[in-house]
Amino acid sequence: MKVLIQIILCIIVFSGCKSENKKLVKIDGEAQGTTWHISYLSEDTVNYKRDIDSILKDIDQSLSTYLPGSIISKINNNDLNALPDQYFIDVFNKSIEVSNRTAGLFDVTVGPLANAWGFGFTKKASIDSTRIDSILQYVNYKMLKLDGNRVIKEKKGIQLDFNAIAQGYSVDVLASYFDKRGIKNYLVELGGELIAKGKKNKEKWKVGIDQPLQSTSSERKLEAIIELDNRALCTSGNYRKFYEEDGKRYAHILDPLTGYPARQNILSASVLADDAMTADAYATAFMVMGLEQSKQFLAGNKDLNLEVYFIYDENGLWKTFTSESLKNKIKHVN
């Protein structure tokens, strides 16, 4: 018994030493038209940047509408030889799930609308109500399905656009990569979408949420700092990606039901979920819903385990709405 106790004590001491010897490794790069940053605790300090770059390139070959040879581009062009891979299938299935939950306020068939408004992969078109009406006949997630390894579209003009969910999914794929390598403490961020697991220096990972400053510059100011406990965080807002024409501001988040840019009172929707793909999709959906409808949705869909932090406009003043369970994990900067 004494020998057994000594062995157990040795294991505990050795494990403790191993934990203390872990070092913080930081890597970064560019992908999907943005940047990525990853921090992780490692005993051997192996640099995984080459693998990360390779994974992100593979995802682009599946989901990027900016690559003519990608799977999604081939499907959009009605290439009968295009076969979805697992990346495509994962994102497609989650997209349909969220579309059903939100009654079409999230819809990946907005591709033709995104192109027409100048936020897609083609040049901006001349927009008027007649043009929008003609496009809307191709915007409806119920007009496509995945049958085995084929995407079936009711109309050839239907075009998919995964931009509102692909970065969140990419974060999940990278997180899975680290999980498989036995790394238990990491923070993965891509284009502002992120997921955290474990801890950093014995404390939970902390990240910032930007103020929704409507500026074309790179200026950033923090609105709040949030503590992540094995959760994903994704933020959507109309304050970064927009253009002005004839004195009007047009933002990239589109309402699939009207065909026009969403004009709701939420300026920034930050969503916490168990995975980044889910958080990413619902962050976009809440921007389309607006504050009151989003509150109603959250109350009626508690099984999704979503937490939110909304920055919204009320008569020209910024106000915030925070999920009750999140209030003790968030600290306002100002």
VORO-122219 format. One record per atom (N, C-alpha, C, CB): residue in one letter; x, y negated, z negated. Coordinates in steps of 0.2 Angstrom, whole numbers, plus 5000, padded with zeros to 4 digits. Glycine has a CB too. Example, Ala and Ser with C-alpha at 12.3 -4.5 7.8 and 13.67 -1.06 7.14 Angstrom:
REM VORO-122219
A506650284961/A506250224961/A506650164961/A505750224955/S506450114965/S506850054964/S506450004961/S507050034971/
REM end
This chain:
REM VORO-122219
M500450065000/M500050005000/M500449945000/M499550004994/K501049944996/K501449884996/K501749875002/K502049894990/V501949925006/V502349925012/V501849885017/V502549985015/L501149915017/L500649885021/L500549815020/L499949925020/I500549795014/I500449725012/I501049685015/I500349715005/Q501649705014/Q502249675017/Q502149665024/Q502849705015/I501949715028/I501849715035/I501349655037/I501649785038/I500849655033/I500249615035/I500549535034/I499649625031/L500949525028/L501149465027/L501649445032/L501549465020/C502049485035/C502549475040/C502149455046/C502949535041/I501649485048/I501249475054/I500949405053/I500649525055/I500649385047/I500349315046/I500949265047/I500049315039/V501549275044/V502049225044/V502249215051/V502649245040/F502349275055/F502549275062/F502049235066/F502749345064/S501449255065/S500949215069/S500949145068/S500249245067/G501049125061/G501049055060/G501649015063/G501049045052/C502149055063/C502749025066/C502649015074/C503349065065/K502349065077/K502149065084/K501749005086/K501849125086/S501248995081/S500748935082/S501048875082/S500148945077/E501548865077/E501848805076/E502348785081/E502248805069/N502648845085/N503148835090/N502848815097/N503548895091/K502148815097/K501848795103/K501948725105/K501048815103/K502048715111/K502248645113/K501648615118/K502948635117/L501548555118/L501048525123/L501448515130/L500848455120/V501048545135/V501348535141/V500848495145/V501448605145/K501048445149/K500648405153/K500848415161/K500648335151/I500348425165/I500448425172/I499848385175/I500448495175/D500048365181/D499548325185/D499648325192/D499548245183/G499148305196/G499248305204/G498648265207/G499248375206/E498548275213/E498048245217/E497648305221/E498348195222/A497048295221/A496548345225/A495848315225/A496548405221/Q495548335230/Q494848315231/Q494748235231/Q494348345226/G495248205234/G495148125235/G495248095228/G494548115238/T495548125223/T495548095216/T496248125213/T494948105212/T496248125207/T496848145203/T496548195198/T497248095199/W497048245196/W496948285190/W497448285185/W496848355193/H497248305179/H497748305173/H497548355169/H497748235169/I498048395167/I497948455162/I498448455157/I497948525166/S498248465151/S498648475145/S498448535141/S498548415140/Y499048575139/Y498948635136/Y499448655131/Y498848695141/L499348695126/L499848715121/L500048785123/L499548715114/S500748785124/S501048845126/S501748865122/S501248835134/E501848925121/E502448945118/E503048945123/E502349015115/D502848965129/D503448975134/D503448915139/D503249035138/T503048865138/T503048805142/T503048815149/T503648765140/V502748865152/V502748885159/V502348825162/V502448955160/N502548805168/N502248755172/N501848785177/N502748705175/Y501148775177/Y500648805181/Y500448765187/Y500048835177/K500848705188/K500548665193/K500548695200/K501048605194/R500948735202/R500948765209/R500348805210/R501548805210/D500148845204/D499548885205/D498948845205/D499548935199/I498948785201/I498348745201/I498248715208/I498448685196/D498748685211/D498748655218/D498448705222/D499348635220/S498648775222/S498448825226/S497648835225/S498848885225/I497448835219/I496748855218/I496248795221/I496648855210/L496548735220/L496148675222/L496048675230/L496448615219/K496648695233/K496548695240/K496048755242/K497248715243/D496048805239/D495648865241/D494848835240/D495748925236/I494748805234/I494048775233/I493848725239/I494048735226/D494348685241/D494248635246/D494048675253/D494848595248/Q494348725254/Q494248765260/Q493548795260/Q494748825261/S493248805254/S492548825253/S492048775253/S492548865247/L492148715249/L491648675247/L491748605250/L491648665240/S492248585253/S492348515256/S492048505262/S493148505256/T491648455263/T491348435269/T491748385273/T490648395268/Y492348375270/Y492848335274/Y493348375278/Y493248285269/L493348435277/L493748485281/L493248515286/L494048535276/P493448505292/P492948535298/P492948615297/P493248515304/G493548645295/G493548715295/G493348745288/G494248735296/S493048705284/S492848735277/S492148775278/S492748685272/I492048815274/I491448865274/I490848815274/I491348905268/I490748765270/I490148725270/I490148685276/I490248675264/S490648665279/S490648625286/S490348675291/S491348595288/K490648735291/K490348785296/K489648795296/K490748845296/I489448805289/I488748815288/I488248755290/I488548835281/N488548695289/N488148635291/N488148635298/N488548575288/N488648655302/N488648655309/N488248725312/N489348655312/N487948755308/N487548815310/N488048875313/N487048795315/D488648875311/D489048935313/D488848995310/D489848915311/L488649045315/L488349105312/L488849155310/L487949135318/N489549135311/N490049175308/N490249155301/N490649175313/A490049105299/A490249075292/A489949115287/A490049005292/L490349145283/L490149185277/L490349155270/L490449255277/P489849145266/P490049115259/P490549155255/P489449105255/D491049125252/D491449155247/D491149145240/D492149135248/Q491549175235/Q491249165228/Q491149095226/Q491649205224/Y491649055228/Y491548985226/Y490948955229/Y492148945229/F490748965235/F490148935238/F489548965234/F490148955245/I489549035233/I488949065230/I488849035223/I489049145230/D489349035219/D489349005212/D488948935213/D489949005209/V489248895217/V488948825217/V488248825220/V489448775221/F488148855225/F487448865228/F486948885223/F487448915234/N487148935220/N486648965215/N486448915209/N486849035212/K486948885206/K486848835201/K486448775204/K487548815198/S486648755210/S486248695213/S485548715214/S486548685220/I485348775216/I484648785216/I484348795209/I484548855220/E484648815205/E484448825198/E484248755195/E484948855193/V484748705196/V484648635194/V484048605198/V485248595194/S484048615204/S483548585208/S482848605206/S483648605216/N482748675204/N482148695202/N481948665195/N482148775201/R482448655191/R482348625184/R482148555185/R482948635180/T482448515189/T482248445190/T481748425195/T482948415192/A481448475198/A480948465203/A481148425209/A480348435200/G481748445211/G482048415217/G482448355216/G481548405222/L482448325210/L482848265209/L483548275209/L482648235202/F483848335209/F484448355211/F484348395217/F484848395205/D484748385222/D484648425228/D485248415233/D483948395232/V485548475234/V486148475238/V486048465246/V486548535237/T485448465248/T485248455255/T485248375257/T484648485257/V485548335252/V485548265254/V486148245259/V485648225247/G486448295261/G486948285266/G486848235271/G487248345269/P486248235275/P486148185280/P485948115277/P485548215284/L485748115272/L485648055268/L486248015266/L485148055262/A486748055263/A487348035261/A487748005267/A487748085258/N487748045273/N488048015279/N487747955282/N488048075284/A487047945282/A486747885284/A486847825280/A485947905284/W486947835274/W487047775269/W487847765269/W486747795262/G488247805272/G488947785272/G489347815266/G489047715271/F489047865263/F489347905257/F489547975259/F488947895251/G489547995265/G489648065267/G490248065271/G489048085271/F490248115275/F490848125279/F490848095287/F490948205280/T490348055288/T490248025294/T490247955293/T489648055299/K490247915299/K490147845298/K489447825296/K490347805305/K489347765293/K488747745291/K488247725297/K488847675287/A487647745296/A487147735302/A486747665300/A486647795302/S486447645305/S485947585304/S485347615301/S485747555311/I485147585295/I484647605291/I484047565291/I484947615283/D483447595292/D482847565291/D482347625288/D482547535297/S481747605287/S481247655284/S481147715289/S480547615282/T481047695296/T480947745301/T481547795301/T480947715308/R482147775300/R482747815300/R482747865294/R483347775300/I482547835288/I482547875282/I481947925283/I482347825276/D481447905285/D480847955286/D481048015291/D480247925289/S481447995296/S481648055300/S482148095297/S481948025307/I482548075292/I483048115289/I482748155284/I483548065286/L482248135280/L481948165275/L481648235276/L481348125271/Q481448245283/Q481248305285/Q481748365284/Q480948305292/Y482348345283/Y482848395282/Y483148395275/Y483448375287/V482848365271/V483048355264/V482548395259/V483148285261/N482648455257/N482248495253/N482548555252/N481548505256/Y482848565245/Y483148625244/Y482748695245/Y483448625236/K482148685245/K481648745246/K481748775253/K480948725244/M482048735257/M482048755264/M482748795266/M482048695269/L483048815261/L483648865262/L483648915256/L484248815262/K484048965258/K484149015253/K484749055255/K483449065252/L484949095250/L485549135251/L485249205251/L486049135245/D485349235257/D485149305258/D485749355259/D484649305264/G485949385254/G486549425254/G487149385255/G486449475260/N487449385261/N488049345262/N487949295267/N488649385263/R487249275268/R487049225273/R486649165270/R486649255279/V486849105272/V486349055270/V485849045276/V486848985269/I485249045274/I484649045279/I484348975278/I484149095277/K484348935284/K484048875284/K483448875288/K484548815286/E482948845286/E482248835289/E482348785295/E481748815285/K482848735295/K482948695300/K483648685301/K482548625299/K483848685307/K484548675309/K484848605307/K484748685316/G484448555306/G484748495304/G484848485296/G484248445305/I484748535292/I484848535285/I485648545284/I484548595282/Q485848495280/Q486648495279/Q486748495271/Q486948435282/L487148535269/L487348535262/L487848485260/L487548605260/D487848465254/D488348415251/D488448435244/D488148345252/F488948465242/F489148485235/F489448435231/F489448545235/N489548375233/N489948325230/N489748305223/N489948255234/A489048315221/A488848305214/A488948355209/A488048285215/I489248415212/I489348465207/I490048505208/I488848515209/A490348495214/A490948525216/A491548515211/A491148515223/Q491648455209/Q492248435204/Q492148465197/Q492248355203/G491448465195/G491348505189/G491548575189/G490648495187/Y491348605195/Y491448675196/Y492148685196/Y491048695202/S492548645200/S493248655200/S493648655193/S493548595204/V493348615189/V493648605182/V493448675179/V493248555178/D492948705180/D492748775177/D493248825179/D492048795178/V493348825186/V493848875189/V494548865186/V493848865197/L494748805185/L495448795182/L495448815175/L495648725182/A494848805171/A494848825164/A494848905164/A494148805161/S494448935168/S494449015168/S495149035170/S494049035174/Y495549005174/Y496249015175/Y496649025169/Y496548975180/F496648975165/F496948965158/F496749015153/F496948895155/D496049035153/D495749085149/D496149155151/D495049085150/K496149165157/K496449235159/K497149235157/K496349235167/R497549185156/R498249185154/R498349175147/R498649125158/G497749185143/G497849185136/G497949125133/G498349235134/I497849065136/I497949005134/I497348975130/I498248945139/K497348965124/K496748955120/K496648875119/K496748985114/N497148835120/N497048765118/N497248725125/N497548745112/Y496748695128/Y496848655134/Y496348605135/Y496948695140/L496548555139/L496048505141/L496148495149/L496148435138/V495648505153/V495748505160/V495248445163/V495448575163/E495548405167/E495148345169/E495348335177/E495348285165/L494748325180/L494848315188/L494348265189/L494648385192/G494548205192/G494148155194/G493648125188/G493748175200/G493848135182/G493448115177/G493048165174/G493048055179/E492948225177/E492548275174/E493048325170/E492148315180/L492848345165/L493348385161/L493048435156/L493748335156/I493448475154/I493248525149/I493848535144/I493048595152/A493648545137/A494148555132/A494048625129/A494148495127/K494548655127/K494548715123/K495048715117/K494648785128/G494848745112/G495348745106/G495448675103/G495948775108/K496148665101/K496248605098/K496948575101/K496248605091/K497048515099/K497748485100/K498048455094/K497648425106/N498548485092/N498848465085/N498448475080/N499148395086/K498048535080/K497648545074/K496948505074/K497948545068/E496848465079/E496248425079/E495948435086/E496448345078/K495248425086/K494848425092/K495148375097/K494148425090/W495048395103/W495248355109/W494748285109/W495248385115/K495048235110/K494648165110/K494748135117/K494848125104/V494248115120/V494248085127/V493848015127/V494048135132/G493947975131/G493647915132/G493047915137/G494147855133/I492547875136/I492047855141/I492047785143/I491347875138/D492147775149/D492247705152/D491647665151/D492447705159/Q491747595151/Q491147545151/Q490947545159/Q491347475149/P490347545160/P490147545167/P490247475171/P489347565168/L490847455172/L491047395175/L490947395182/L491747375173/Q490547355185/Q490447355192/Q490947315196/Q489747325194/S491547345197/S492047315200/S492447365205/S492547295195/T492647335210/T493047375215/T493747385213/T493047345222/S494047355208/S494647355206/S494747425201/S494947295202/S495347435199/S495547495195/S495447475188/S496247515197/E495147425186/E495047405179/E494647455175/E494747335179/R494847465169/R494447515165/R494447485158/R494747585166/K493947495155/K493847475148/K493447535145/K493547405147/L493647555139/L493347605135/L492747585132/L493747645130/E492147615132/E491547605128/E491547645122/E490947615133/A491747705122/A491747755117/A492247805117/A491047785116/I492447835111/I492847895111/I492447955108/I493447885107/I492448015112/I492048065110/I492548125108/I491548085116/E492248165103/E492648225101/E492348285104/E492648235093/L492748325108/L492548385111/L492648455107/L492748395118/D492148495106/D492248555103/D492048615107/D491848555096/N492548635111/N492448685116/N491848665121/N492348755113/R491848605124/R491248585128/R491548555134/R490848535124/A491148545139/A491348505145/A490948445145/A491048545151/L491248395148/L490948325148/L491048295155/L491348275143/C490448275158/C490448245165/C490048185165/C490248295170/T490348135168/T489948065168/T489848045175/T490448015165/S489248025176/S489047995183/S488747925182/S488448035186/G488947885187/G488747815187/G488747775193/G489147775182/N488447725194/N488447685200/N488947635201/N487747665202/Y489347625196/Y489747565195/Y490447575198/Y489847555188/R490647635201/R491247645204/R491147645212/R491547705201/K490747695214/K490747705221/K490047675224/K490647785222/F490247615227/F489647575230/F489947525236/F489347535225/Y489547495239/Y489747445244/Y489147385244/Y489847475251/E489347335246/E488947275247/E488847255254/E489147215243/E488147245256/E488047225263/E487447175263/E487847285267/D487547125266/D487047065266/D486747045259/D486447095270/G487247045254/G487047025248/G486747075243/G486646965248/K486747135246/K486447195242/K486947245240/K485847225245/R486847275234/R487347325232/R487047395233/R487547315225/Y487347435237/Y487147505238/Y487647555235/Y487147515246/A487347595230/A487747645226/A487647715229/A487547645219/H488047755227/H488147825231/H487647875228/H488847855230/I487347865222/I486847915220/I486147905223/I486747915212/L485947955227/L485347945231/L484747985228/L485447975238/D484147955228/D483547995226/D483348035232/D483047945224/P483348105231/P483148145237/P482448145239/P483348215235/L482048115234/L481348115236/L481148055240/L480948115229/T481447995239/T481347935242/T481847925248/T481347875238/G482447955248/G482947945253/G483347875252/G482547935260/Y483147845247/Y483547775245/Y484047785239/Y483047725244/P484547745238/P484947745232/P484447735226/P485447685233/A484647775221/A484247775215/A484347705211/A484447835210/R483847685209/R483847615206/R483447625199/R483447555210/Q483847655195/Q483547665188/Q483947625183/Q483547735186/N483747625177/N484047585172/N484647615168/N483547565167/I484847675170/I485447705167/I486047685171/I485347785167/L486547655168/L487147635171/L487647685171/L487447575168/S487647725166/S488147785165/S487847835161/S488747755162/A487847895164/A487647955161/A488148005160/A487047995165/S488348015153/S488848065151/S488448125148/S489348035146/V488648185151/V488348245149/V488848295146/V487848275154/L488648325140/L489048385138/L488648445138/L489248365130/A489048495141/A488748565142/A489248615141/A488448565149/D489048675141/D489448735140/D489948745146/D489148795139/D489748715151/D490248715157/D490148655161/D490048775162/A490748635165/A490748575168/A490248565174/A491448555170/M490148625177/M489748625183/M489048605181/M489648695187/T488748625176/T488148615173/T488048535171/T487948655167/A488548515168/A488648445165/A488648395171/A489248435161/D489048415176/D489148375182/D488448365186/D489648405187/A488048415187/A487448415190/A486948375187/A487148485192/Y486848385180/Y486348355176/Y486548275175/Y486248385170/A487148265175/A487348195175/A487048155181/A488148185174/T487148185187/T486848155193/T486048155192/T487048195199/A485748205190/A485048205190/A484748155185/A484848275188/F485148145180/F484848095175/F484948025178/F485248095168/M485448015182/M485447945185/M484847935190/M486147945189/V484647985193/V484047975197/V483347975193/V483948035202/M483348005187/M482748005183/M482647945180/M482848065178/G483147915177/G483147855173/G483047875166/G482547815175/L483047825161/L483047835154/L482447875151/L483147775150/E481847855152/E481247885149/E481147955152/E480647845150/Q481247965158/Q481148035161/Q481648075159/Q481048025169/S482248055158/S482848095156/S482748115148/S483548055156/K482448075144/K482248095137/K481748145137/K482048025133/Q481248135141/Q480748185142/Q481048255144/Q480148165146/F481448255149/F481748315152/F482148355146/F482248305158/L482548315142/L482948345137/L482548375132/L483448285134/A481948345130/A481548365125/A481148435127/A480948315123/G481048435134/G480748495136/G481248555139/G480348475142/N481848545138/N482348595141/N482948605136/N482648565148/K482748615130/K483248615124/K483648675125/K482948615118/D483448725129/D483748795130/D484448775134/D483348845133/L484448725137/L485048705141/L485648685137/L484948655146/N485548665131/N486048655126/N486448595129/N486548705125/L486048545131/L486448485134/L486448425128/L486048455140/E486948385128/E487048325124/E487148265129/E487548335118/V486948215127/V487048155132/V487248095128/V486348145136/Y487548045132/Y487747985130/Y487547935136/Y488447975127/F487047895136/F486847855141/F486947785139/F486047865142/I487247745144/I487347675144/I486747645149/I488047645145/Y486347605146/Y485747585151/Y485647505150/Y485147625149/D485347485155/D485147415155/D484447395153/D485247385162/E484447355148/E483747335146/E483747255146/E483647355138/N483347225151/N483347155152/N484047125152/N482947125146/G484447155155/G485147125156/G485647135151/G485047045157/L485447175146/L485847195140/L486047265140/L485547175133/W486647285139/W486847355138/W486647385132/W487647355139/K486347435132/K486147475126/K486347545127/K485347475125/T486347585122/T486547655123/T486047705119/T487247665119/F486047765122/F485647815119/F486047875118/F484947835124/T486047905112/T486447965110/T486048015108/T487047935105/S486248075110/S485848135107/S486048145100/S486148205111/E485548165096/E485648165089/E486248205086/E484948195085/S486348265090/S486848305088/S487548285090/S486748375091/L487548225094/L488148205096/L488448145092/L488148185103/K487948115088/K488148055084/K488748055080/K487548025081/N488848115077/N489448115072/N490048135076/N489248165067/K490048145083/K490648155087/K490848105091/K490448225091/I490548045091/I490647995095/I490847925091/I490047975100/K491247885093/K491447825090/K491547775095/K492147835087/H491147715094/H491147665099/H491747615098/H490547615098/V492047595103/V492647565103/V492547495101/V493047565110/N492047455103/N491847395101/N491347385096/N491647345107/
REM end
